[in-house]
Amino acid sequence: MARFIDELKRTHDNNALRVEHVEQEVVLFGWVSSYRDHGGCVFIDLRDREGITQLVFDPDLAGHGTAPRVAYERAQALRSEWVIGIRGNVKSRGGNANPKLATGAVEVHVVEIGIFNKSDTPPFEIVDKLDTGEEKRLQYRYLDLRRRPLQHAMRARHRLLQETRHYFDDKGFLEIETPTLVKYTPGGARNFLVPSRMHAGKFYALAESPQLFKQLFMVAGFERYFQIARCWRDEDLRLDRQPEFTQIDVEMSFVNQDDIFETIEGLVFRLWKAVLGVDLLEKYPSGSFPRMNFGESMGLYGNDKPDVRFELPHVDITGLVVDHAGGGVSFWAELAAAFASGRYRRDLPTEIVKALRIPAEKASSLSRAELDKLEEYVKGMGSKGLARAKIGGSGEWLQSPLAKMISTELRVAINEAAGAQEGDLLFFQFGKEAVVHTVMANLRVHLAKKFGFIPESGHGGRFEFLWVVNPPLFEYDDETKTWAAAHHAFTRPHDDCVELLETDPGKVLCWRYDLVLNGFEIGGGSIRLHDPEVQTRVFRALGIDDDDAKTKFGFLLEALRYGAPPHGGIAIGLDRLAMLLSGADSLRDVIAYPKTQKGICLMTEAPNAVSPKQLQELHVRTVD
């Protein structure tokens, strides 16, 4: 090994050699990707992070004495994933060229080999596509990371990071780090807690975001800050969520919402060009993304991160149902009666009715069995069922239990509102607003994949960006019967809504915004409250008195009294951005060492139990 690393230095990577290198002597390092003994010659595919080069061990290679035979004899012992170095001469493959490889026009005839390390038989093949379960691959993540798709994902992530840093540096931003161990403050996501050994009974929290600290940077006068920030949230996991994650964190002084958008749009355009070679200006020649009000997004799509690559909008028919006193449908009549008695407000209902129209050409493809499966699908999300109606030639409802109950007037009104034509299919959901929105939003996407409007996974070469803007500042908690901050308590309300803070909090809109890509939220932020007086009024609307506010957020509130400039910011989820940009199926494909959906690292077996002595030092006791 000493000769190869001390004397023979690598001359090329395994994706570098071309026809112009023929007859050159080269030194290559890497892993044995495949081994073939053709009786007289041994062929090896040598792999490193850049690619593959074919090696030929020919014992009769002329002009090098006995060295090629020694190399050939050593090569016969090679096995998959052994780590080797070779010295040899580049030769043309002539008519045997492999067009699937970048180096396929040449091969290296080996004169000398060094074996750096042997390998046990891997638990799965190191190939691009394999059927091995994810748990096994996560257990041996260091082997999984040798595979080309994951290496490409890590390289794309690297490019994202580098381009982000260059972009913000060019724009005059300062990269400043914020603490990881912070004070626990209520609201937002659940924190991981860290016991303090030096302060018995007290805990740090792992920062779920740098939010409060980056606002303090603005008070400190840095004006433009960014950070590639590590964050932690103790939440239930899913396809696009991990307990520890990375975000591109940004804050700016003396800006409004448009200034934030322009900055982030510039970043996204640069990233797509650098990583994918895609010029988003061809799709968005103005250099900006479209915007949609939060209320419109919820009404049409049931969530604030709509996938607008396809249609299938929802139709809110609550008003029609109320106006027609339920139209003969008993469970809708109860809703109408609640409105009539004043229990529900038209502008803020606790129960709604929505319809989803499926065009005739797609509706005809749904068999009775498939319709039954759809009903089971929505029941899995908390729905009581999936009412439906097929539209007949005269607008009548067919194949529906609602047809026997509903009045002609309400049926006609619903058909008109939904734009329903002969052969179309209407799906209905009724109940708590949050449940109806969730069910209909997921049903819409589920059907879009079924009908082929969007691919099952990945972007399919289409990128539809959208800013969702002007959401409510507060959301009502049915359990506690109180108002809670929909995002966080430091978001600036619209100026014309400030007077509603005490009288009608549900109508207060704010300068918060989300950047959505293909149905995923990739970033969110807001213009912050820098006025202590309005901040106090927001706290009071949330039921937080002055003493409570001081206890929870005292350091920030005090800072705002010392000349805080108008400021705002945003956080872009780097992991989610990398997943969507690369077309990966989950976040785990773009994170080097991810956790499972249960928050476990199968490779290191974290989390693990610790000794009673360690717990005693931390003044912590476990209970069953």
C-alpha positions as CSV (number, residue, x, y, z in Angstrom):
1,M,0.0,0.0,0.0
2,A,2.9,2.4,0.8
3,R,4.0,2.3,-2.8
4,F,0.6,3.2,-4.2
5,I,-0.1,6.1,-1.8
6,D,3.4,7.3,-1.0
7,E,4.9,6.9,-4.5
8,L,2.1,6.3,-7.0
9,K,-0.4,9.1,-6.7
10,R,-3.8,9.0,-8.3
11,T,-3.7,10.6,-11.8
12,H,-7.4,10.5,-12.7
13,D,-10.8,9.7,-11.2
14,N,-12.8,6.8,-12.6
15,N,-15.0,9.0,-14.8
16,A,-12.1,10.9,-16.5
17,L,-10.5,8.7,-19.1
18,R,-11.4,9.2,-22.8
19,V,-9.9,8.2,-26.2
20,E,-7.4,11.1,-26.0
21,H,-5.8,9.4,-23.0
22,V,-4.9,6.2,-25.0
23,E,-1.4,5.0,-24.4
24,Q,-1.0,7.1,-21.3
25,E,0.1,5.5,-18.0
26,V,-2.4,6.2,-15.2
27,V,-2.9,5.4,-11.5
28,L,-6.5,4.8,-10.4
29,F,-8.0,4.1,-6.9
30,G,-11.5,2.7,-6.0
31,W,-13.8,-0.2,-5.2
32,V,-14.3,-3.4,-7.1
33,S,-17.8,-3.0,-8.5
34,S,-17.8,-6.2,-10.6
35,Y,-15.5,-9.1,-11.3
36,R,-15.4,-11.2,-14.5
37,D,-12.9,-14.0,-15.2
38,H,-13.0,-14.7,-19.0
39,G,-10.4,-17.5,-18.9
40,G,-7.0,-15.9,-19.5
41,C,-8.0,-12.3,-18.6
42,V,-9.7,-10.9,-15.6
43,F,-12.0,-7.9,-16.1
44,I,-12.8,-5.5,-13.2
45,D,-15.1,-2.5,-13.1
46,L,-13.4,0.0,-10.8
47,R,-15.8,2.5,-9.1
48,D,-15.2,5.7,-7.2
49,R,-17.6,8.6,-6.5
50,E,-17.1,10.0,-10.0
51,G,-17.8,6.9,-12.1
52,I,-16.5,3.5,-13.4
53,T,-13.4,2.5,-15.4
54,Q,-13.0,-1.0,-16.9
55,L,-9.7,-2.7,-15.9
56,V,-8.1,-5.6,-17.8
57,F,-5.6,-7.9,-16.1
58,D,-3.8,-9.7,-18.9
59,P,-0.9,-11.9,-17.8
60,D,0.7,-11.8,-21.2
61,L,0.7,-8.0,-21.5
62,A,3.9,-7.3,-23.3
63,G,6.6,-4.7,-22.5
64,H,6.4,-4.8,-18.7
65,G,8.3,-8.0,-17.7
66,T,6.6,-10.2,-15.1
67,A,4.6,-7.4,-13.5
68,P,1.4,-8.0,-15.4
69,R,1.4,-11.7,-14.5
70,V,1.9,-10.9,-10.8
71,A,-1.0,-8.4,-11.1
72,Y,-3.2,-11.0,-12.9
73,E,-2.5,-13.6,-10.2
74,R,-3.4,-11.1,-7.4
75,A,-6.5,-10.0,-9.3
76,Q,-7.9,-13.6,-9.3
77,A,-8.5,-13.2,-5.5
78,L,-10.4,-9.9,-5.8
79,R,-14.0,-9.8,-4.7
80,S,-16.8,-7.2,-4.7
81,E,-16.1,-4.0,-2.7
82,W,-12.4,-4.7,-2.2
83,V,-10.5,-1.4,-2.2
84,I,-7.6,-1.3,-4.6
85,G,-5.1,0.9,-6.5
86,I,-3.7,0.1,-10.0
87,R,-1.1,1.4,-12.4
88,G,-1.6,0.7,-16.0
89,N,-1.9,1.9,-19.6
90,V,-5.0,3.2,-21.3
91,K,-6.1,1.3,-24.4
92,S,-9.0,1.8,-26.9
93,R,-11.9,-0.7,-26.7
94,G,-12.5,-0.3,-30.4
95,G,-15.6,-2.1,-31.5
96,N,-16.2,-3.3,-28.0
97,A,-16.9,0.2,-26.6
98,N,-19.7,0.5,-24.0
99,P,-21.9,3.5,-24.8
100,K,-23.6,3.3,-21.4
101,L,-20.4,4.4,-19.7
102,A,-18.7,7.8,-20.0
103,T,-15.4,5.9,-20.0
104,G,-16.8,3.2,-22.2
105,A,-14.5,3.9,-25.2
106,V,-11.3,2.9,-23.3
107,E,-10.0,0.4,-20.7
108,V,-6.9,0.2,-18.6
109,H,-4.5,-2.7,-19.0
110,V,-3.1,-3.2,-15.5
111,V,0.6,-3.5,-14.8
112,E,0.6,-3.3,-11.1
113,I,-2.0,-3.6,-8.3
114,G,-2.2,-2.7,-4.6
115,I,-4.9,-4.1,-2.3
116,F,-5.7,-1.5,0.3
117,N,-8.5,-3.5,2.0
118,K,-10.7,-6.5,1.7
119,S,-14.4,-6.6,2.2
120,D,-16.9,-9.0,3.6
121,T,-19.7,-9.9,1.3
122,P,-22.1,-6.9,1.4
123,P,-25.6,-7.5,2.7
124,F,-26.9,-6.1,-0.6
125,E,-25.5,-5.3,-4.0
126,I,-24.1,-1.8,-4.6
127,V,-26.1,-1.1,-7.7
128,D,-28.4,1.7,-8.9
129,K,-31.7,-0.2,-8.5
130,L,-32.3,-2.9,-6.0
131,D,-35.2,-4.5,-4.1
132,T,-33.6,-4.5,-0.7
133,G,-35.9,-3.0,2.0
134,E,-35.2,0.4,3.3
135,E,-34.6,-0.8,6.9
136,K,-31.7,-3.0,5.7
137,R,-30.2,-0.1,3.7
138,L,-30.5,2.3,6.6
139,Q,-28.8,-0.3,8.9
140,Y,-25.8,-0.3,6.4
141,R,-26.2,3.3,5.4
142,Y,-22.4,3.7,4.6
143,L,-22.9,1.0,1.9
144,D,-26.1,2.4,0.7
145,L,-24.3,5.8,0.2
146,R,-21.9,4.1,-2.2
147,R,-24.8,3.7,-4.7
148,R,-24.8,6.2,-7.5
149,P,-28.4,7.6,-6.9
150,L,-27.5,8.6,-3.3
151,Q,-24.1,9.9,-4.3
152,H,-25.8,12.1,-6.9
153,A,-28.3,13.3,-4.3
154,M,-25.5,14.2,-1.9
155,R,-23.7,16.1,-4.7
156,A,-26.8,18.0,-5.6
157,R,-27.2,18.9,-1.9
158,H,-23.6,20.1,-1.8
159,R,-24.3,22.2,-4.9
160,L,-27.4,23.7,-3.3
161,L,-25.4,24.7,-0.2
162,Q,-22.5,26.2,-2.2
163,E,-24.8,28.2,-4.5
164,T,-26.8,29.4,-1.6
165,R,-23.7,30.7,0.2
166,H,-22.4,32.4,-3.0
167,Y,-25.8,34.0,-3.7
168,F,-26.3,35.5,-0.3
169,D,-22.7,36.6,-0.1
170,D,-23.1,38.4,-3.4
171,K,-26.3,40.1,-2.1
172,G,-24.5,41.5,1.0
173,F,-25.8,39.0,3.6
174,L,-23.7,38.0,6.6
175,E,-23.6,34.3,7.6
176,I,-23.9,34.2,11.4
177,E,-24.5,31.2,13.6
178,T,-27.1,31.1,16.3
179,P,-27.1,28.9,19.5
180,T,-28.3,25.3,19.5
181,L,-29.0,25.0,23.2
182,V,-31.7,27.6,23.9
183,K,-34.4,28.6,26.3
184,Y,-37.6,26.7,25.9
185,T,-40.4,29.0,24.7
186,P,-44.0,27.8,24.2
187,G,-45.7,27.7,20.8
188,G,-44.8,26.2,17.5
189,A,-43.4,22.7,17.3
190,R,-42.5,20.4,20.3
191,N,-38.9,20.9,21.4
192,F,-36.3,18.3,22.3
193,L,-35.3,19.0,25.9
194,V,-31.7,18.7,27.2
195,P,-31.1,18.3,30.9
196,S,-28.4,20.5,32.4
197,R,-25.9,18.8,34.6
198,M,-24.6,22.0,36.2
199,H,-28.1,23.4,36.9
200,A,-30.1,20.6,38.6
201,G,-33.7,20.3,37.4
202,K,-33.3,22.8,34.6
203,F,-33.3,22.1,30.9
204,Y,-32.2,23.6,27.6
205,A,-34.2,23.1,24.5
206,L,-32.7,22.2,21.1
207,A,-33.6,25.1,18.8
208,E,-36.5,24.4,16.5
209,S,-35.4,27.4,14.5
210,P,-33.2,30.5,14.9
211,Q,-36.4,32.7,14.9
212,L,-35.9,34.9,18.0
213,F,-32.1,35.2,17.5
214,K,-32.3,36.3,13.9
215,Q,-34.7,39.0,14.9
216,L,-32.2,40.1,17.5
217,F,-29.6,40.4,14.7
218,M,-31.9,42.9,13.1
219,V,-32.1,44.9,16.3
220,A,-28.3,44.6,16.5
221,G,-28.1,46.4,13.1
222,F,-26.7,43.6,10.9
223,E,-29.5,44.2,8.4
224,R,-29.0,41.1,6.2
225,Y,-28.4,37.7,7.8
226,F,-28.5,34.2,6.5
227,Q,-27.5,30.8,8.0
228,I,-27.5,27.2,6.9
229,A,-29.1,26.3,10.2
230,R,-29.6,22.9,11.9
231,C,-32.9,22.6,13.7
232,W,-34.7,20.0,15.8
233,R,-38.4,19.3,16.4
234,D,-39.8,16.4,18.4
235,E,-42.7,15.7,16.1
236,D,-44.3,12.6,14.5
237,L,-42.4,11.8,11.4
238,R,-43.6,11.4,7.8
239,L,-42.4,11.3,4.2
240,D,-41.1,14.9,4.3
241,R,-40.2,15.4,8.0
242,Q,-37.2,14.4,10.1
243,P,-36.5,15.1,13.8
244,E,-33.3,17.0,12.8
245,F,-33.3,19.0,9.6
246,T,-31.5,21.9,7.8
247,Q,-33.0,25.2,6.7
248,I,-31.8,28.2,4.8
249,D,-32.6,30.9,7.3
250,V,-32.9,34.5,6.2
251,E,-33.8,37.8,7.8
252,M,-33.7,41.4,6.4
253,S,-34.2,44.9,7.8
254,F,-36.1,47.8,6.1
255,V,-38.0,45.5,3.8
256,N,-41.6,44.6,2.9
257,Q,-43.1,41.3,1.6
258,D,-42.2,42.1,-2.0
259,D,-38.5,42.6,-1.1
260,I,-38.4,39.2,0.6
261,F,-40.1,37.5,-2.4
262,E,-37.6,39.1,-4.9
263,T,-34.6,37.9,-2.9
264,I,-35.9,34.3,-2.5
265,E,-37.0,34.1,-6.1
266,G,-33.5,35.1,-7.2
267,L,-32.1,32.3,-5.1
268,V,-34.5,29.7,-6.5
269,F,-33.8,30.7,-10.1
270,R,-30.1,30.4,-9.4
271,L,-30.4,27.0,-7.7
272,W,-32.4,25.5,-10.5
273,K,-30.0,26.8,-13.1
274,A,-26.9,25.6,-11.2
275,V,-28.1,22.2,-10.1
276,L,-30.5,21.1,-12.9
277,G,-29.5,23.3,-15.7
278,V,-33.2,24.5,-15.8
279,D,-33.8,28.2,-16.7
280,L,-37.0,29.1,-14.8
281,L,-37.2,32.3,-16.7
282,E,-38.6,30.4,-19.6
283,K,-41.7,29.6,-17.4
284,Y,-41.6,32.7,-15.3
285,P,-40.3,35.5,-17.6
286,S,-41.1,38.2,-15.1
287,G,-38.7,36.6,-12.7
288,S,-41.4,36.1,-10.0
289,F,-43.8,33.4,-9.0
290,P,-47.6,33.7,-8.9
291,R,-49.4,34.5,-5.7
292,M,-52.6,33.1,-4.2
293,N,-54.5,34.3,-1.1
294,F,-54.7,31.8,1.8
295,G,-58.5,31.9,1.7
296,E,-58.6,31.0,-2.0
297,S,-56.1,28.2,-1.5
298,M,-58.1,26.7,1.3
299,G,-61.4,27.1,-0.6
300,L,-60.2,25.6,-3.9
301,Y,-57.7,23.0,-2.6
302,G,-58.3,22.4,1.1
303,N,-54.8,23.3,2.2
304,D,-52.3,26.1,2.1
305,K,-49.8,24.2,-0.1
306,P,-51.7,23.3,-3.2
307,D,-50.3,21.3,-6.0
308,V,-51.3,23.4,-9.0
309,R,-49.8,21.1,-11.7
310,F,-53.4,19.9,-12.2
311,E,-57.0,21.2,-11.8
312,L,-59.7,19.3,-9.8
313,P,-60.6,22.3,-7.6
314,H,-63.0,22.0,-4.6
315,V,-66.3,23.8,-4.5
316,D,-67.6,25.1,-1.2
317,I,-71.3,24.6,-1.2
318,T,-71.9,25.5,2.4
319,G,-73.7,28.7,1.5
320,L,-76.0,26.9,-1.0
321,V,-76.9,24.3,1.6
322,V,-77.7,27.0,4.2
323,D,-79.7,29.0,1.7
324,H,-81.8,26.0,0.8
325,A,-82.2,24.9,4.5
326,G,-80.5,21.6,3.7
327,G,-82.5,20.9,0.6
328,G,-84.1,17.8,2.0
329,V,-80.9,16.2,3.1
330,S,-81.2,15.5,6.8
331,F,-77.6,15.9,7.9
332,W,-77.3,19.1,5.8
333,A,-80.5,20.4,7.3
334,E,-78.9,20.2,10.8
335,L,-76.0,22.4,9.5
336,A,-78.5,24.9,8.0
337,A,-80.4,25.0,11.2
338,A,-77.2,25.8,13.2
339,F,-76.6,28.8,10.9
340,A,-80.2,29.9,11.2
341,S,-80.0,29.8,15.0
342,G,-76.8,31.8,15.0
343,R,-74.6,29.0,16.4
344,Y,-72.4,29.3,13.3
345,R,-71.2,32.4,11.5
346,R,-71.2,32.4,7.7
347,D,-67.7,33.9,7.7
348,L,-66.3,31.4,10.2
349,P,-68.2,28.1,10.1
350,T,-67.2,25.2,12.2
351,E,-68.8,22.8,9.7
352,I,-68.8,23.0,6.0
353,V,-69.9,21.1,2.9
354,K,-67.6,20.7,-0.1
355,A,-67.9,19.0,-3.6
356,L,-65.3,17.8,-6.0
357,R,-66.2,17.3,-9.7
358,I,-64.5,14.5,-11.6
359,P,-64.8,15.0,-15.4
360,A,-66.8,12.4,-17.3
361,E,-63.8,11.0,-19.2
362,K,-62.1,10.2,-15.9
363,A,-65.2,9.3,-13.9
364,S,-66.0,6.6,-16.5
365,S,-62.7,4.8,-15.6
366,L,-63.7,4.3,-11.9
367,S,-65.3,0.9,-11.3
368,R,-67.6,0.2,-8.4
369,A,-64.8,-1.6,-6.6
370,E,-62.5,1.4,-7.1
371,L,-65.2,3.8,-5.7
372,D,-65.5,1.6,-2.7
373,K,-61.7,1.7,-2.2
374,L,-61.9,5.5,-2.3
375,E,-64.5,5.5,0.4
376,E,-62.2,3.3,2.6
377,Y,-59.4,5.8,1.8
378,V,-61.2,8.8,3.1
379,K,-62.5,6.9,6.2
380,G,-58.8,6.3,7.0
381,M,-58.5,10.1,7.4
382,G,-61.4,10.5,9.8
383,S,-64.2,10.9,7.3
384,K,-67.6,9.1,7.9
385,G,-67.8,8.2,4.2
386,L,-67.7,9.5,0.6
387,A,-71.1,10.6,-0.7
388,R,-71.2,10.7,-4.5
389,A,-73.5,11.4,-7.4
390,K,-73.3,10.6,-11.1
391,I,-74.7,13.4,-13.4
392,G,-77.4,12.3,-15.8
393,G,-78.4,13.8,-19.2
394,S,-80.9,16.2,-17.6
395,G,-78.7,17.1,-14.6
396,E,-80.3,14.4,-12.4
397,W,-78.2,12.6,-9.9
398,L,-77.7,8.9,-10.5
399,Q,-76.2,6.1,-8.4
400,S,-76.5,8.2,-5.3
401,P,-78.6,7.8,-2.0
402,L,-78.7,11.7,-2.0
403,A,-80.8,11.6,-5.2
404,K,-83.9,10.5,-3.2
405,M,-83.6,13.2,-0.6
406,I,-82.2,16.4,-2.3
407,S,-84.6,19.0,-3.6
408,T,-84.5,19.9,-7.3
409,E,-83.6,23.5,-6.5
410,L,-80.5,22.6,-4.4
411,R,-79.4,19.9,-6.9
412,V,-79.6,22.4,-9.8
413,A,-77.7,25.0,-7.7
414,I,-74.9,22.5,-6.8
415,N,-74.6,21.3,-10.4
416,E,-74.2,24.9,-11.6
417,A,-71.7,25.9,-8.8
418,A,-69.6,22.8,-9.6
419,G,-69.9,23.1,-13.4
420,A,-71.2,19.6,-13.5
421,Q,-72.1,18.1,-16.9
422,E,-73.5,14.8,-18.1
423,G,-71.3,11.9,-17.1
424,D,-69.4,13.9,-14.4
425,L,-69.1,12.5,-10.9
426,L,-69.5,14.6,-7.8
427,F,-67.8,13.6,-4.5
428,F,-69.1,15.3,-1.3
429,Q,-67.6,15.8,2.2
430,F,-69.5,17.3,5.2
431,G,-68.4,17.9,8.7
432,K,-65.8,19.8,10.8
433,E,-64.0,22.3,8.6
434,A,-60.5,21.0,9.3
435,V,-61.5,17.4,8.6
436,V,-63.3,18.2,5.4
437,H,-60.3,20.3,4.1
438,T,-57.8,17.5,4.9
439,V,-59.9,14.7,3.4
440,M,-60.7,16.6,0.2
441,A,-57.2,17.9,-0.2
442,N,-55.7,14.4,0.0
443,L,-58.5,12.9,-2.1
444,R,-57.7,15.5,-4.8
445,V,-54.0,14.5,-4.9
446,H,-54.8,10.8,-4.7
447,L,-57.1,11.0,-7.7
448,A,-54.6,13.1,-9.6
449,K,-52.0,10.3,-9.3
450,K,-54.6,7.7,-10.2
451,F,-55.6,9.6,-13.3
452,G,-52.0,10.3,-14.3
453,F,-52.2,14.0,-13.9
454,I,-49.0,13.9,-11.9
455,P,-46.4,11.1,-11.3
456,E,-46.6,8.9,-8.3
457,S,-43.3,10.4,-7.1
458,G,-40.8,12.9,-8.3
459,H,-41.4,16.1,-10.2
460,G,-41.7,14.6,-13.7
461,G,-39.9,17.6,-15.1
462,R,-42.6,20.1,-14.0
463,F,-42.0,22.7,-11.4
464,E,-45.0,24.8,-10.3
465,F,-44.2,27.5,-7.8
466,L,-46.7,29.5,-5.8
467,W,-46.6,32.1,-3.0
468,V,-49.6,31.6,-0.6
469,V,-50.2,34.9,1.1
470,N,-52.4,36.9,3.5
471,P,-53.4,34.2,5.9
472,P,-55.2,34.8,9.3
473,L,-52.9,35.7,12.2
474,F,-54.9,33.5,14.6
475,E,-56.6,30.1,14.5
476,Y,-59.4,29.0,16.9
477,D,-58.8,26.1,19.2
478,D,-62.1,24.2,19.6
479,E,-60.8,22.4,22.7
480,T,-59.6,25.3,24.7
481,K,-62.1,27.8,23.2
482,T,-59.2,30.3,22.7
483,W,-57.3,31.9,19.9
484,A,-53.8,30.7,19.1
485,A,-51.1,32.1,16.8
486,A,-51.4,30.3,13.4
487,H,-47.7,30.7,12.9
488,H,-46.0,32.6,15.7
489,A,-46.9,35.6,17.9
490,F,-44.4,37.9,16.2
491,T,-46.1,38.2,12.8
492,R,-47.2,41.6,11.8
493,P,-50.9,42.0,11.1
494,H,-52.2,44.0,8.2
495,D,-52.5,47.7,9.2
496,D,-56.2,47.7,8.4
497,C,-56.7,44.7,10.7
498,V,-55.0,46.0,13.8
499,E,-58.3,47.4,15.2
500,L,-59.8,43.9,15.0
501,L,-57.3,42.4,17.5
502,E,-59.6,43.0,20.4
503,T,-63.0,42.8,18.7
504,D,-62.7,40.1,16.0
505,P,-59.4,38.2,16.0
506,G,-60.6,35.7,13.5
507,K,-60.7,38.4,10.8
508,V,-57.1,39.6,11.4
509,L,-54.9,38.9,8.3
510,C,-51.2,39.1,8.5
511,W,-48.0,39.4,6.5
512,R,-47.1,35.7,6.5
513,Y,-46.3,33.8,3.4
514,D,-45.4,30.3,2.2
515,L,-43.5,29.3,-0.9
516,V,-45.0,26.1,-2.4
517,L,-43.6,23.8,-5.0
518,N,-45.7,20.9,-6.5
519,G,-47.8,20.6,-3.4
520,F,-45.0,20.9,-0.8
521,E,-44.2,23.9,1.3
522,I,-40.5,24.6,0.8
523,G,-40.4,27.8,2.8
524,G,-42.3,30.1,5.0
525,G,-41.9,33.3,6.8
526,S,-43.4,36.7,7.7
527,I,-42.9,40.4,8.2
528,R,-42.2,40.7,11.9
529,L,-43.8,42.8,14.6
530,H,-41.3,45.5,15.5
531,D,-43.8,47.8,17.3
532,P,-43.9,46.9,21.1
533,E,-47.4,48.4,21.4
534,V,-49.0,46.2,18.7
535,Q,-47.0,43.2,20.0
536,T,-48.6,43.7,23.4
537,R,-52.1,43.8,21.8
538,V,-51.4,40.5,19.9
539,F,-50.3,38.9,23.1
540,R,-53.5,40.0,24.8
541,A,-55.6,38.5,21.9
542,L,-53.8,35.3,22.6
543,G,-54.6,35.5,26.3
544,I,-51.0,36.2,27.3
545,D,-50.8,39.0,29.9
546,D,-47.8,41.3,30.4
547,D,-46.2,39.2,33.1
548,D,-46.6,35.9,31.2
549,A,-45.2,37.6,28.0
550,K,-42.2,38.8,30.0
551,T,-41.5,35.3,31.4
552,K,-41.7,33.6,28.0
553,F,-40.3,36.2,25.6
554,G,-38.8,38.9,27.9
555,F,-35.4,39.1,26.2
556,L,-37.0,39.7,22.8
557,L,-39.6,42.2,24.0
558,E,-37.0,44.2,25.8
559,A,-34.8,44.2,22.7
560,L,-37.8,45.6,20.6
561,R,-37.8,48.6,22.9
562,Y,-34.3,49.7,21.8
563,G,-34.9,50.8,18.3
564,A,-35.9,47.7,16.4
565,P,-36.1,48.3,12.6
566,P,-38.9,47.0,10.4
567,H,-37.8,43.5,9.4
568,G,-38.9,40.2,8.0
569,G,-37.6,36.9,6.9
570,I,-38.1,33.4,5.7
571,A,-36.8,29.9,6.2
572,I,-36.4,27.5,3.3
573,G,-36.4,23.8,4.1
574,L,-33.1,22.6,2.5
575,D,-33.9,18.9,2.9
576,R,-37.3,19.3,1.3
577,L,-35.9,21.5,-1.4
578,A,-33.2,18.9,-2.3
579,M,-35.8,16.2,-2.3
580,L,-38.1,18.0,-4.8
581,L,-35.3,19.3,-6.9
582,S,-33.7,15.9,-7.3
583,G,-37.0,14.0,-7.7
584,A,-36.2,11.8,-4.7
585,D,-39.1,9.8,-3.1
586,S,-38.5,10.9,0.5
587,L,-36.3,13.2,2.6
588,R,-34.3,10.1,3.7
589,D,-32.9,9.9,0.1
590,V,-31.2,13.4,0.4
591,I,-30.0,13.2,4.1
592,A,-26.8,11.3,4.7
593,Y,-27.8,9.7,7.9
594,P,-31.6,9.9,8.4
595,K,-33.9,8.5,11.0
596,T,-36.7,6.1,10.4
597,Q,-40.4,7.1,10.8
598,K,-40.1,6.1,14.4
599,G,-37.1,8.5,14.9
600,I,-34.5,5.6,15.1
601,C,-31.1,5.5,13.6
602,L,-30.8,1.8,12.5
603,M,-27.1,2.2,11.8
604,T,-26.0,3.4,15.3
605,E,-29.1,2.2,17.2
606,A,-29.9,5.6,18.6
607,P,-31.6,6.5,20.8
608,N,-30.2,4.2,23.4
609,A,-30.4,3.6,27.1
610,V,-27.7,5.3,29.3
611,S,-26.3,4.2,32.7
612,P,-28.0,5.1,36.0
613,K,-24.8,7.0,36.9
614,Q,-25.2,9.3,33.9
615,L,-28.9,9.9,34.8
616,Q,-27.9,10.7,38.4
617,E,-25.3,13.2,37.2
618,L,-28.1,14.9,35.2
619,H,-30.6,14.8,38.1
620,V,-33.0,12.8,35.9
621,R,-35.0,9.7,36.8
622,T,-36.8,7.5,34.2
623,V,-40.2,6.0,34.8
624,D,-41.9,3.1,33.2
